[in-house]
Amino acid sequence: MPRTRTLPDEQLLEMVLALIHAEGPDAASFGAVAKVSGLSGSTLVQRFGTKAGMLRAALIHAWDRLDAETAKVSAAADKTPEGAVGLLTALSQDYGEDPATYAQGLLVLREDFRDPVLRARGAAWAKALTAALSECLASTPEAETSARLMLSQWQGSLLWWGFTSQGRVADYVEQELSLFLKTLLHRP
């Protein structure tokens, strides 16, 4: 008879994610997770099979959260070009206010690139985000192309913020995307 789980999966995966974000993906060993969760290493092996399985489960959980947040923010966004800026600015809130924290997030992104299942989640998210931005940019020429360019600008602005640390990340993103939008729409 299988042992009863003493921690719900969601709570355990949140602990794994917190460890990954604090110390990097390589630090998420069965021993380290056992220490923070209070579960035994053998219980973790039963649940996940391998360290890679545990990491994948935690990152899929993170993708699930991001998909839900994206759907919520997209539904609330005004269907205007300014709404597109607001949508991406809202999604930028979770990047932290410290470039070192953002850098830890890039280590997690490395894991997403390495795993084909996680890479597919990223591609699906980009597709959903492009569709949401296209709705906001419907009044612009070639809305889907504009949406894809805006996504690239958004990710670039996050990187440049990491180097410059100019104020809050959301403020920096909003400023940069507003400038992009002004240029895209040829507004003075």
N, C-alpha and C positions, 0 to 999 in steps of 0.2 A: 504494500500500500504506500503511495507517495506521501512524503512529509507535507504538512500544512505550511504554506508560505507565511512567514511572519511579517513581511512587508509587502504591500501591494506593488505590482510592477511599476506603476507610475511613480510612486514615491522612491523606489529603488533607482529607477532610471534618472530621476532628478538628482539623486545623490551622485550617480556616475557622471552626469553632465557637469555638476558643480566641481567635481574632482578634475575632470578634463579641462574645464575652463580655468581652474586655479593653477593647475600644474602641468597641463598639456596631455595629449592623448596617450603618450607613452607611460604616463604615471598611473593610468587606470588599469592596474593589475588586479587579479583576484584578491591578493593580500591587502592591497590598499583599499579596495571597495569593501572587503570584509571588515576592515578596521573602522571605516566611517559608517557602515550600515549596521554593524553588530551581527551580521549573518556570517556563517562559516564559509570558508573557501569552497568546501564541497557542495554547499547549498548553491553557491553561485555557479559552480561547474554544472550542477544539475539543471539550473535554469537556462544557462547560455551556452554550454558546451565548451566554448573556447573564449579566450580574451577577445579575439576578433569578433566573435558572435555577440559578446557583451557590448563592445564598442559600437557595432552596427545597430544593435537594438537601441542603445542610448541616442545615437545620431538619427535613427528613424523617428524616435520619439521627438527629438528636436525639430525635425522636418514637419512632423504632424502639428506641432505647436505653431511653427512658422506659417504653414498652410492655413491654419485656423485664423491666425492674426491677420494674414494677408486678405483672406475672404472678408473678415470683419471690417478692416480698414477700407478695402475696395468698395464694399457695399455702402459705407458711410461717405465716401468721397464724392464731392460735387463733380458732375460730369462736364467739367471745364478744364482747360489747360492748367489753371491755377489749382484745380482739384488734383491733377496729376502730381504737381509739386507737393501738395499737402499729403497725398498718399505716400509718396516716397520719404518725405520728412518724418511722417508718423512711423514708418518702418525703420527709420534710422535711430529711433529712441533706444533700441536694445543694444546698440553697438558700444555703449559705455561712454564715459567722458575722459577716459585715460587711454592714451595711445598704447600703453603696455597691455591693457585689457583687450584692446582691439587686436593687437598682435597675437594674443593667445587665441582669439577667434580665427585668425588666419591659419594657425596650426590645425584647428578643427576642420577648416575648409580643405586643407591638404588631405585629410582622411576622406572627405567626400569625393575628392578627385581620384583617390586610389581605389575606391570600391565601386564597381559598376552599378550596384543597386542604389547607392547613395548618389552617384553621378546622375542616374536617371531621375531621381527625385529633384535634383537641382535643375535639370532640363525641364521637367514638368512645371516646376515653380516659375521658371523664366517664361514659359508659355502662358501660364495663368496671369502672371504679372503684366506681360505684354498685352494680353487681351484687356485687362482692367485699365491699363494706361491708354490703350487704343480708344476705349469708350470715352475717356476724359479728353482725348485729343481728336475726337471725331470731326471737329470743326477745322482741323488743320489739314493741309494737303498731305496725302499719303500717311494717314494716322498710324498704321502699324509700323512703318519705317521710322516715323518720328518717335514712337513708343520705344522701339529697340534702341535708337540713338540715346533717348533719355535714360534708359536703363544703364547703358554704358557710361554715360555722363555721371549718373548716380554712383555707380561703383568706383569710378575714377575719383569722384569728389571724396568718397570715404577714404580711399588710399591717401590722397593728398592731405586730407585732414590729419591722418595718422602721422604724417611727416611734420606738418606745421603746428598742430595742436592749437589752432586759432579758435578759441572759444568753445562753446558747446557744439558737439557734432551735429545735432539737429539744426542749429542755427547756421552752421557752415554749409550743410547740405542744402538748406532752403535758399540761402544766398546764391550758391553756385547753380542750382537748378533754375532759379528765377532768372539768372543771367542767361543761362542756356535757352530758356523758353523765350526770353526777349529777343535773342538772336534768331532763334528758329522762326518766330512769328514776325520778324523784322519790325519790332516795336521800338520806338525811341526811348 
